[in-house]
Amino acid sequence: MRTRTESRHPSPLSRNPETAFRESPPLARTGRIPLQRSVEGETPARPAVRALRGQDGFDAPVRGQATAPVEVATPVPETRTLPSPVTLNLTASVGARGANQPGDVRQVQDRLQQLGYLSEADHVAEQVDASGTDPISEQAMPHTMDALRRFQREVAGQSDGKISPRGITARALADPTYGTQSTINPGAADATAGLPVSTLPRPVAQIVQAVEAAETGANAVLGESPALLRNASGTPASFGRGQLIGRTALDVLTRHPDAARHYGLDTQQLQDLGNIAQSTREAYRAISAQIPAGGDTEEGLQRRIAEYTSSEQGADFRTRTGLGDADIANMFRAAQLRAQLPRQANSGETYQTLMNRPDVAANIQALDLSESDVSAYLRRPAIHGENREGFITRALLSSEHGQALRDAMTDNGGIPMSRLLIQDNYDQVCAQGAQLLGRPLSAREAAQATMLAHNGPSALNPFFDSLRQGRPAVVTPYVTQAMANWTP
């Protein structure tokens, strides 16, 4: 994974498309998250800052046998308050080497103070007159700079101290809840947070080391690191250096009771979350089926939205998913977008040609998509799955147990959970390989297959076919890159 910048996201560590394995395709993630307005009368409050601490343990000695159960203490539940979303109207960059226009700096200072990152005393001491005209030097606001960098480390997975008007930090600063009931997890920037993973089997540890070396780099910053590809849900589909989507994280917790207990989740609560995920998925499919091939007119789409929202289907949607009318509208618009955009890459369509079609332009504008967002979908039509996964993650994080799930996804940048996921994939490919080949996989073959399951499971069939035919293993460029860091 490359170090994150304000303009792009890295190749994610762990994803989960509709496949038996959990994939992490290297998607370019760009665009903006639409801000949800504060509920009238709601006041901003500082999030809790106490992390759920554990011991990652990856550097502990590995063992040759299967992972043993780990005894961990369940964290004491804490009450967290929600920082209200706001609208930031930044005109230029703020922070290190930024333009630092007074009005922009003041907005950032006020928001950092609201979120509890800039103390009241430091805010008073450094607050800028928003009506001024001269740029503010970094030296004039040292506490503001410290607060900004701490916020970046915990939430955006960055540490450059700079905010671009439409970048990751600005979006997270405006709405660190991402339109859900969950809030900032300080443990995301804590290398000791998360479930202890102290006994990875040696082959799995070697694969994990290779994958992390290829994807994260030695100097990558921890943090929640939301994947901000513009999707219709308004919520990132995935979080953390591990880039687990909500549904994947839930699957991992279900398969690993120790991990679930660490976050205070019992079997019934996991089942409740599973029901929410399934209901949201079914609702998304049902709504998508209502959009005709090629898309509806804008007028027709609005009529469909209104009819569904006021129907028994709409009431059932709200009850089963916990989402609201705005989510219904956005699901319809996500389906409309999928129908309006070409299903094949290199179709010749561009952002400009699409915007020349009134119904398409109206939908793109309603979804608040930027040109780079639309271009991403044109390059990779398959990434429309981000919309579905974004809604599922939004529903999960908005639920009663959503905070526990968000913490699990992001503690220590999500690395411990990602390692459990890689172990699961290792177990699956070893079993599959033995069945298909009639022999155990070699250490190298198992590593290659696990990396394919992790990032490109559609290539597993050609991989096993090549081995069955006695030819050199067919792998992807991703596997070649990761295997350069693998040692037998």
C-alpha positions as CSV (number, residue, x, y, z in Angstrom):
1,M,0.0,0.0,0.0
2,R,1.4,3.4,-0.9
3,T,1.4,6.2,1.6
4,R,-1.8,8.1,1.3
5,T,-2.0,11.6,-0.1
6,E,-4.8,14.1,-0.2
7,S,-5.6,13.2,-3.8
8,R,-5.5,9.4,-4.0
9,H,-5.8,6.2,-2.0
10,P,-3.6,3.1,-2.0
11,S,-4.2,-0.4,-3.1
12,P,-6.3,-1.7,-0.2
13,L,-5.2,-4.6,1.9
14,S,-8.5,-6.4,2.2
15,R,-11.8,-6.3,0.3
16,N,-14.8,-8.5,-0.1
17,P,-16.5,-8.8,-3.5
18,E,-19.1,-11.5,-4.2
19,T,-16.7,-14.4,-4.1
20,A,-15.6,-17.1,-1.7
21,F,-12.4,-15.2,-1.0
22,R,-11.9,-11.8,0.3
23,E,-10.4,-9.7,-2.5
24,S,-8.5,-6.4,-2.4
25,P,-8.5,-5.0,-6.0
26,P,-6.2,-1.9,-6.4
27,L,-8.8,0.7,-7.0
28,A,-8.1,4.3,-7.5
29,R,-10.2,6.1,-4.9
30,T,-11.1,9.7,-5.5
31,G,-13.9,12.2,-5.0
32,R,-15.9,13.6,-2.1
33,I,-18.2,12.4,0.5
34,P,-21.4,14.5,0.7
35,L,-21.9,16.1,4.0
36,Q,-25.0,15.4,6.0
37,R,-26.4,18.4,7.8
38,S,-26.6,18.6,11.6
39,V,-29.9,17.7,13.2
40,E,-31.5,20.9,14.4
41,G,-30.7,21.5,18.1
42,E,-27.8,19.1,18.1
43,T,-24.6,20.5,19.5
44,P,-21.1,19.4,18.6
45,A,-19.3,17.3,21.2
46,R,-15.8,16.0,21.7
47,P,-15.4,12.3,20.9
48,A,-14.0,10.0,23.5
49,V,-10.2,9.8,23.2
50,R,-9.5,6.6,25.2
51,A,-8.4,3.8,22.9
52,L,-9.2,0.1,23.2
53,R,-5.7,-1.2,23.9
54,G,-4.3,-4.6,23.3
55,Q,-1.0,-5.9,22.0
56,D,-0.7,-6.6,18.3
57,G,2.0,-9.2,18.8
58,F,2.9,-9.7,15.2
59,D,6.5,-9.4,16.0
60,A,6.3,-12.2,18.6
61,P,7.7,-15.6,17.7
62,V,5.6,-17.4,15.2
63,R,4.7,-21.1,15.5
64,G,4.3,-23.9,13.0
65,Q,0.9,-25.0,14.3
66,A,-2.5,-23.4,13.9
67,T,-3.2,-20.3,15.7
68,A,-4.1,-20.9,19.4
69,P,-7.0,-19.1,21.1
70,V,-5.9,-15.9,22.7
71,E,-7.3,-14.8,26.1
72,V,-8.1,-11.2,26.0
73,A,-10.0,-8.9,28.4
74,T,-13.1,-7.4,27.0
75,P,-12.8,-3.6,26.9
76,V,-14.9,-1.7,29.3
77,P,-17.8,-0.1,27.3
78,E,-17.5,3.6,26.9
79,T,-20.0,6.3,26.0
80,R,-19.1,8.2,23.0
81,T,-20.7,11.4,21.7
82,L,-21.1,12.3,18.1
83,P,-19.5,15.4,16.5
84,S,-22.1,17.0,14.4
85,P,-21.3,17.2,10.6
86,V,-20.6,20.7,9.3
87,T,-20.0,22.3,5.9
88,L,-16.4,23.5,5.4
89,N,-16.1,26.1,2.7
90,L,-12.3,26.1,2.2
91,T,-11.1,28.2,-0.7
92,A,-7.4,27.1,-0.5
93,S,-5.1,24.8,1.4
94,V,-4.5,25.1,5.1
95,G,-1.5,24.0,7.2
96,A,2.0,23.0,6.2
97,R,3.0,24.9,3.1
98,G,-0.6,25.9,2.6
99,A,-2.0,29.2,1.4
100,N,-3.4,29.7,4.9
101,Q,-6.0,32.3,4.1
102,P,-7.4,33.7,7.4
103,G,-11.0,32.6,6.7
104,D,-9.9,29.1,5.9
105,V,-7.6,28.8,8.9
106,R,-10.3,30.0,11.2
107,Q,-12.7,27.3,9.9
108,V,-10.2,24.6,10.6
109,Q,-9.4,26.0,14.0
110,D,-13.0,26.1,15.0
111,R,-13.7,22.6,13.8
112,L,-10.6,21.2,15.5
113,Q,-11.7,22.8,18.8
114,Q,-15.3,21.4,18.3
115,L,-13.9,17.9,17.9
116,G,-11.7,18.1,20.9
117,Y,-8.3,18.2,19.1
118,L,-7.5,21.9,19.9
119,S,-8.0,22.9,23.5
120,E,-10.1,25.9,24.3
121,A,-7.1,27.8,25.7
122,D,-5.1,27.1,22.5
123,H,-8.0,28.0,20.4
124,V,-8.4,31.4,22.1
125,A,-4.7,32.0,21.9
126,E,-4.3,31.3,18.2
127,Q,-7.7,32.0,16.7
128,V,-7.5,34.0,13.5
129,D,-9.6,36.9,12.5
130,A,-11.5,35.5,9.6
131,S,-11.9,38.9,8.0
132,G,-8.2,39.4,7.6
133,T,-6.4,39.4,4.3
134,D,-2.8,38.4,5.0
135,P,-1.8,34.7,5.0
136,I,-1.2,33.2,8.4
137,S,2.3,31.6,9.0
138,E,2.6,28.2,10.5
139,Q,4.8,29.7,13.2
140,A,1.8,31.7,14.4
141,M,-0.3,28.7,15.0
142,P,1.9,25.8,16.4
143,H,-1.0,24.3,18.5
144,T,-3.3,24.4,15.6
145,M,-0.7,22.5,13.5
146,D,-0.2,19.9,16.2
147,A,-4.0,19.4,16.5
148,L,-4.3,19.1,12.7
149,R,-1.5,16.4,12.5
150,R,-3.0,14.5,15.4
151,F,-6.4,14.5,13.7
152,Q,-4.8,13.4,10.5
153,R,-3.0,10.5,12.2
154,E,-6.1,9.2,13.9
155,V,-8.6,9.7,11.1
156,A,-7.1,10.2,7.7
157,G,-4.0,8.0,7.9
158,Q,-1.8,11.0,7.1
159,S,0.7,13.2,8.8
160,D,1.7,15.9,6.3
161,G,-0.1,18.6,8.2
162,K,-1.9,20.0,5.2
163,I,-5.6,20.2,4.2
164,S,-6.7,20.5,0.6
165,P,-10.1,22.0,0.1
166,R,-11.5,18.7,-1.4
167,G,-9.1,16.3,0.1
168,I,-9.3,13.4,2.5
169,T,-8.6,15.4,5.7
170,A,-11.1,18.1,4.8
171,R,-13.9,15.6,4.2
172,A,-13.1,13.7,7.4
173,L,-12.8,17.0,9.4
174,A,-16.3,18.1,8.1
175,D,-17.9,14.7,9.0
176,P,-15.8,12.2,11.0
177,T,-19.0,10.2,11.6
178,Y,-19.3,9.7,7.8
179,G,-23.1,10.1,8.1
180,T,-23.4,7.2,10.7
181,Q,-23.8,6.9,14.4
182,S,-20.2,5.9,14.8
183,T,-17.4,8.3,15.6
184,I,-13.6,8.6,15.6
185,N,-11.6,5.7,16.9
186,P,-8.4,7.0,18.5
187,G,-7.1,3.4,18.6
188,A,-6.7,3.6,14.8
189,A,-3.4,5.5,15.3
190,D,-2.3,3.2,18.2
191,A,0.1,0.4,17.2
192,T,-0.8,-1.5,20.4
193,A,-4.6,-1.4,19.8
194,G,-6.7,-4.3,18.6
195,L,-6.9,-8.0,19.2
196,P,-3.6,-9.7,20.0
197,V,-2.4,-11.8,17.1
198,S,0.5,-13.4,18.8
199,T,0.7,-16.9,17.2
200,L,0.3,-16.6,13.5
201,P,1.5,-19.9,11.9
202,R,4.9,-19.4,10.3
203,P,3.7,-19.7,6.6
204,V,1.0,-17.2,7.3
205,A,3.4,-14.8,9.0
206,Q,5.7,-14.9,6.0
207,I,2.8,-14.1,3.6
208,V,1.6,-11.3,5.9
209,Q,5.0,-9.7,6.0
210,A,5.3,-9.9,2.2
211,V,1.8,-8.4,1.6
212,E,2.3,-5.6,4.1
213,A,5.8,-4.8,2.7
214,A,4.3,-4.6,-0.8
215,E,1.2,-2.6,0.1
216,T,2.0,-0.4,3.1
217,G,5.6,0.5,3.0
218,A,7.8,1.0,6.0
219,N,6.7,4.6,6.7
220,A,2.9,4.3,6.2
221,V,0.8,6.1,8.8
222,L,-1.8,4.4,10.8
223,G,-5.3,5.8,11.2
224,E,-8.8,5.1,10.1
225,S,-7.8,5.9,6.5
226,P,-11.3,5.8,5.0
227,A,-11.6,4.7,1.3
228,L,-13.2,7.7,-0.2
229,L,-14.1,6.6,-3.7
230,R,-17.2,8.6,-4.3
231,N,-20.2,6.2,-3.8
232,A,-23.8,7.0,-3.4
233,S,-24.1,6.0,0.2
234,G,-22.0,8.9,1.5
235,T,-20.0,6.5,3.7
236,P,-16.7,5.0,2.8
237,A,-17.0,1.4,1.8
238,S,-13.9,0.5,3.7
239,F,-11.6,1.7,6.5
240,G,-8.0,1.4,7.8
241,R,-4.7,0.4,6.3
242,G,-6.3,-3.0,6.0
243,Q,-9.2,-1.5,4.0
244,L,-11.8,-3.8,5.4
245,I,-15.4,-3.2,4.3
246,G,-18.0,-3.5,6.9
247,R,-19.3,-6.8,5.6
248,T,-15.8,-8.3,5.5
249,A,-15.1,-7.2,9.1
250,L,-18.3,-8.7,10.3
251,D,-17.4,-12.0,8.6
252,V,-14.0,-12.0,10.3
253,L,-15.5,-11.4,13.7
254,T,-18.0,-14.2,13.1
255,R,-15.3,-16.6,12.2
256,H,-13.1,-15.5,15.1
257,P,-15.0,-15.4,18.4
258,D,-11.9,-14.2,20.3
259,A,-12.0,-11.0,18.2
260,A,-15.7,-10.6,18.6
261,R,-15.5,-10.9,22.4
262,H,-12.6,-8.4,22.4
263,Y,-15.0,-5.8,21.1
264,G,-17.9,-6.9,23.4
265,L,-19.9,-8.6,20.6
266,D,-21.6,-11.9,21.4
267,T,-23.2,-14.4,19.0
268,Q,-26.6,-12.7,19.0
269,Q,-25.2,-9.3,18.4
270,L,-23.2,-10.6,15.5
271,Q,-26.3,-12.2,14.1
272,D,-28.2,-8.9,14.4
273,L,-25.4,-7.2,12.4
274,G,-25.5,-10.0,9.9
275,N,-29.3,-9.5,9.5
276,I,-28.7,-5.8,8.9
277,A,-26.1,-6.4,6.2
278,Q,-28.3,-9.0,4.5
279,S,-31.4,-6.8,4.6
280,T,-29.4,-3.8,3.1
281,R,-28.0,-6.0,0.4
282,E,-31.4,-7.3,-0.5
283,A,-32.9,-3.8,-0.5
284,Y,-30.1,-2.6,-2.8
285,R,-30.8,-5.4,-5.2
286,A,-34.5,-4.9,-5.2
287,I,-34.2,-1.2,-5.8
288,S,-31.7,-1.7,-8.6
289,A,-34.1,-4.1,-10.4
290,Q,-36.6,-1.2,-10.7
291,I,-34.4,0.9,-12.9
292,P,-34.9,0.1,-16.6
293,A,-31.9,-0.6,-19.0
294,G,-30.3,2.6,-19.9
295,G,-31.8,4.4,-17.0
296,D,-35.0,6.4,-16.3
297,T,-35.7,10.1,-17.0
298,E,-35.0,12.3,-14.0
299,E,-38.7,13.0,-13.6
300,G,-39.4,9.2,-13.8
301,L,-36.7,8.5,-11.2
302,Q,-38.1,11.0,-8.8
303,R,-41.5,9.5,-9.2
304,R,-40.1,6.0,-8.4
305,I,-38.3,7.3,-5.3
306,A,-41.5,9.0,-4.0
307,E,-43.6,5.9,-4.6
308,Y,-41.2,3.5,-3.0
309,T,-40.6,5.8,0.0
310,S,-44.3,6.1,0.8
311,S,-45.0,2.4,0.2
312,E,-45.0,-0.6,2.6
313,Q,-41.7,-1.5,0.9
314,G,-40.2,1.8,2.1
315,A,-41.5,1.2,5.6
316,D,-40.0,-2.3,5.6
317,F,-36.7,-0.9,4.3
318,R,-36.4,1.6,7.1
319,T,-37.3,-1.1,9.7
320,R,-34.9,-3.8,8.5
321,T,-31.9,-1.6,7.6
322,G,-32.1,1.3,10.0
323,L,-31.5,3.6,7.1
324,G,-33.8,6.5,6.1
325,D,-35.5,8.1,3.1
326,A,-32.4,9.8,1.9
327,D,-30.8,6.4,1.7
328,I,-33.7,5.2,-0.4
329,A,-33.2,8.1,-2.8
330,N,-29.5,7.5,-3.0
331,M,-29.9,3.8,-3.7
332,F,-32.2,4.6,-6.6
333,R,-29.7,7.1,-7.9
334,A,-26.9,4.6,-7.5
335,A,-28.9,2.2,-9.7
336,Q,-29.7,5.0,-12.1
337,L,-26.0,5.8,-12.4
338,R,-25.1,2.2,-13.1
339,A,-27.7,2.0,-15.8
340,Q,-26.7,5.3,-17.3
341,L,-22.9,4.6,-17.5
342,P,-21.4,2.1,-20.0
343,R,-20.8,-1.3,-18.7
344,Q,-17.5,-1.7,-20.6
345,A,-14.3,0.3,-20.1
346,N,-12.9,2.3,-23.1
347,S,-16.4,3.0,-24.4
348,G,-15.5,6.4,-25.6
349,E,-17.8,8.1,-23.1
350,T,-16.3,10.9,-21.1
351,Y,-17.5,13.1,-18.2
352,Q,-18.2,15.9,-20.7
353,T,-20.3,13.7,-23.1
354,L,-22.3,12.4,-20.1
355,M,-22.9,15.9,-18.8
356,N,-24.4,16.8,-22.2
357,R,-27.2,14.4,-21.5
358,P,-29.7,16.2,-19.2
359,D,-31.0,13.1,-17.2
360,V,-27.4,11.8,-16.7
361,A,-26.2,15.3,-15.7
362,A,-29.0,15.7,-13.2
363,N,-28.2,12.4,-11.5
364,I,-24.5,13.1,-11.4
365,Q,-25.2,16.5,-9.8
366,A,-27.7,15.0,-7.3
367,L,-25.0,12.5,-6.2
368,D,-22.5,15.3,-5.9
369,L,-20.0,13.4,-8.1
370,S,-16.9,15.2,-9.4
371,E,-15.4,14.7,-12.8
372,S,-12.7,12.5,-11.3
373,D,-15.3,10.3,-9.6
374,V,-17.2,9.8,-12.9
375,S,-14.0,9.1,-14.7
376,A,-13.1,6.4,-12.2
377,Y,-16.4,4.6,-12.9
378,L,-15.8,4.9,-16.7
379,R,-12.3,3.4,-16.3
380,R,-13.4,0.6,-14.0
381,P,-17.2,-0.2,-14.4
382,A,-16.8,-3.1,-11.9
383,I,-16.3,-0.6,-9.1
384,H,-20.0,0.2,-9.0
385,G,-20.0,-2.5,-6.3
386,E,-18.6,0.2,-4.0
387,N,-22.1,1.7,-3.9
388,R,-23.6,-1.5,-2.5
389,E,-20.8,-2.0,-0.1
390,G,-21.0,1.6,1.0
391,F,-24.6,1.3,1.9
392,I,-24.0,-2.0,3.8
393,T,-21.1,-0.4,5.8
394,R,-23.3,2.7,6.4
395,A,-26.2,0.5,7.8
396,L,-23.8,-1.5,10.0
397,L,-22.0,1.5,11.4
398,S,-25.3,3.3,12.0
399,S,-26.6,0.4,14.1
400,E,-26.6,-0.2,17.8
401,H,-23.3,-2.1,17.6
402,G,-21.8,0.0,14.9
403,Q,-19.1,1.6,17.1
404,A,-17.7,-1.7,18.1
405,L,-17.5,-2.8,14.4
406,R,-15.8,0.5,13.4
407,D,-13.3,0.1,16.2
408,A,-12.6,-3.5,15.1
409,M,-12.1,-2.4,11.5
410,T,-9.7,0.4,12.4
411,D,-7.8,-0.5,15.6
412,N,-4.1,-0.3,14.8
413,G,-5.1,0.8,11.3
414,G,-7.1,-2.4,10.9
415,I,-3.9,-4.4,10.6
416,P,-4.7,-7.2,13.2
417,M,-8.1,-7.9,11.5
418,S,-6.4,-8.0,8.1
419,R,-3.9,-10.6,9.4
420,L,-6.8,-12.8,10.5
421,L,-8.3,-12.4,7.1
422,I,-5.1,-13.4,5.4
423,Q,-4.9,-16.5,7.6
424,D,-8.5,-17.4,6.6
425,N,-7.6,-17.1,3.0
426,Y,-4.5,-19.2,3.5
427,D,-6.5,-22.0,5.0
428,Q,-9.0,-21.9,2.2
429,V,-6.5,-22.0,-0.7
430,C,-4.5,-24.8,0.9
431,A,-7.7,-26.9,1.2
432,Q,-8.8,-26.0,-2.3
433,G,-5.3,-26.7,-3.7
434,A,-5.1,-30.1,-2.1
435,Q,-8.5,-31.0,-3.5
436,L,-7.8,-29.9,-7.0
437,L,-4.2,-31.1,-7.3
438,G,-4.4,-34.2,-5.2
439,R,-1.4,-33.1,-3.2
440,P,-0.5,-30.4,-0.7
441,L,0.6,-27.0,-2.1
442,S,4.3,-26.2,-1.7
443,A,5.1,-23.2,0.5
444,R,5.6,-21.0,-2.5
445,E,2.4,-22.1,-4.2
446,A,0.5,-21.6,-1.0
447,A,1.9,-18.1,-0.7
448,Q,1.0,-17.3,-4.3
449,A,-2.5,-18.7,-4.0
450,T,-3.1,-16.7,-0.7
451,M,-2.0,-13.5,-2.4
452,L,-4.4,-14.2,-5.3
453,A,-7.2,-14.9,-2.8
454,H,-6.3,-11.6,-1.1
455,N,-6.1,-9.5,-4.2
456,G,-7.6,-11.1,-7.4
457,P,-9.4,-14.3,-6.6
458,S,-10.7,-14.5,-10.2
459,A,-7.1,-15.5,-11.1
460,L,-7.2,-18.6,-8.9
461,N,-8.7,-20.9,-11.5
462,P,-6.0,-20.1,-14.1
463,F,-3.4,-20.5,-11.3
464,F,-4.6,-24.0,-10.3
465,D,-5.0,-24.9,-14.0
466,S,-1.4,-24.1,-14.7
467,L,-0.2,-26.2,-11.8
468,R,-2.4,-29.1,-12.8
469,Q,-1.0,-29.0,-16.3
470,G,2.6,-28.9,-15.0
471,R,3.2,-25.4,-16.3
472,P,4.8,-22.5,-14.4
473,A,2.3,-20.9,-12.0
474,V,0.2,-18.2,-13.7
475,V,0.0,-15.2,-11.3
476,T,-0.9,-11.5,-11.4
477,P,1.5,-8.6,-11.3
478,Y,0.3,-8.0,-7.8
479,V,1.5,-11.4,-6.7
480,T,4.8,-10.9,-8.5
481,Q,5.3,-7.7,-6.5
482,A,4.4,-9.2,-3.2
483,M,6.4,-12.4,-3.7
484,A,9.5,-10.2,-4.1
485,N,9.1,-9.7,-0.3
486,W,8.4,-13.3,0.5
487,T,11.1,-15.6,2.0
488,P,10.5,-19.4,2.4
